[in-house]
C-alpha cells in the first residue's frame, strides 16, 4: 500500500516592466522567490509569446508553477547578458 500527499500546484504570476535605459535589451533573467513555507530557486524567466522579454519600456508577464510558498518574504533577480 502506498500513501502520498499530492499538493495542488499553484501558479505565481510575475509582472516585470523594463526601464527605458539604453542598456535595456533582451536578456536572460533568473528569479528567486523565498516564501515562509518553500522557495523557488533560480528560475529562468521565459515568455510563451513571440515577443522577446525585457525590451526597453516593455511589460512582460511570467507564469511560474510551484508548490505553495506561503507568504513571499523575498524576491531577487539576476540579469545575465
Buried (B, 14 or more C-beta within 10 A) or exposed (E): EEEEEEEEEEEBEBEBEBEEEEEBEBBEBBBBBBBEEBBBEEBEBEEEEEEEBBBEEBEBEBEBEBBEBEEEEEEEEEEEE
